[in-house]
């Protein structure tokens, strides 16, 4: 679930800073010396639920802290509310939209194929 910054809902469960455990570690992946020398990857753990989030999307520690909290908030909301969560509903809606788009594309492909066949029959 990578929906940070994409959510339209604001009624997610709040995070209590006392329930969070935060660490700064070296990030992984490409980046060479810049990645190997700086501790700008944020690891955030929600102690009551045990959910851990690791965020290394930007070079800024502050931005990574903010993004990690947004991602963790969505995951905690999903953990406690389950199918009633807005995050879950949004994910299901996007999946349904994607399936509908795929179905329409398949129908269009079939129409084009049928049209080409009809053109070839007319030429004969």
Buried (B, 14 or more C-beta within 10 A) or exposed (E): EEBBEEBEEEEBBEBEEEEBEEEBEEBEEEEEEEBEEBEBBBBBBBEEEEBEBBBBBEEEBEBBBBBBBBBBBBBBBBBEBEEEBBBBEBBEEEEEEEEEEEEEEEEEEEEEEEEEEEEEEEEE
